Amino acid sequence: MQPSRHHLNSETFEQQREERESPWLAIFVADWCPPCETLLSRLSSVSHESIIGVPVGVVDVDREPTLAERYGVKGTPTMILFVAGEPRLTRVGALSEQQLLQVGEECTRH
């Protein structure tokens, strides 16, 4: 089972941020970014209960530069954990599976 993943635009991002109380991950990526593909692939392959079931929203920084700027995204990929609409944790780069599991553990703490 893989985490559910949805592509978000400004409107759907704000809707997710405002309505979701439980933890969710926003991943800021670009089509031209090989580390972004690596991260998304690793995220799909992680099969650990701490990250399964955590919704993932993917934001293309080229299509949504305002969102990237608002959350201080300066490099891709950038992963931000949101809890009750607020950013709680930010990680940049193609995280290893171990690092993804650590993010998953953060999700279960909130």
N, C-alpha and C positions, 0 to 999 in steps of 0.2 A: 504494500500500500504506500502511495506517495502523498506528500503534502499537496493539498489542493492549491492550484496556481491560477491566477487571473491577471490579465493585462489591464492596467488601470490608466485612465486619463485623469485630468484634473477633477472632473465632476465625480467620477466613481471613487477616486482616491479620497476626496473629502467626505463622501458618503460613508465609506468604510471607516475612516478615522473618527467621524462623529458618532456613528451608530454602534460600533463594535467595542464592547467592554473587555472582552477576553483578548489575550495577546495575539498579535498577528505580525507578520514580517513584510516590510516593503523592501524590494530589491531594485535599486536603480541601476540600469544597464544601458548599453548601446549596441546596435546591430554590428558595428565594426570592431567590437571589443572581444578578443579571444578569451581573456580571463573571465568575462561575463558568462560565456558559454560553458566554461569549465565549472564555474560556481553553480550554475543552474543544473548542470549534469550531476555534479556531486550531491546537490540537494535532492535530486530525484533518486539517487542511489542510496541515500542514507535511510536505513530501515531501523530506526530506534524510536521507542515509544515517546521519548521526550520531544521529538520534532514532528512525529506523525500527527496529523490532525490540526496542526497550526496552519492557518490560512496564509498564503503567500501572494502578495500583490506585486506584479512586475511593472516598473515604470521605465519607459524609454526616455532617457534624458534629452535626446534630440527632438522628440515630439512634445515633451513636457519640461522645457527648461525652467519655467517658473517654479515648479515643484522642486526640482533639483536645487535651485538657488535658495528657496525657502528653508530647506533642510540642510543646507551647507554641504551639498554633495560636490566634491571637487575632483573625485576620481571614480572610475567605475571598475568593478561593481562595488556598490555600497549597499550594505544591508542595515536596515533600521528596525528595531523591535519597538512596536507601539503597544502600549497598554492604556486602556481607557482614553484613547485619543492623544496620548502624549508619548513622544519618543523617549525610550528608556535606555537603549543600548545601540551603539553604532559600531559596525565593523566594516573595514574597507579591504578589498582584494579578494582573490579567489581562495576562500578559506578552505583548509583541509577538512576531511571528514571529521576529525577530532574536534576542530574548532567549531564546526557546525553542530556537533553534539553538545558542546559547551553552550552555544546559543540556545539550543533546545532546552537545556537545563535551566537557563535563565527564563525561558518561556513558562516552565512549570512552576517557577517560584512566584510568578505574578498572578 
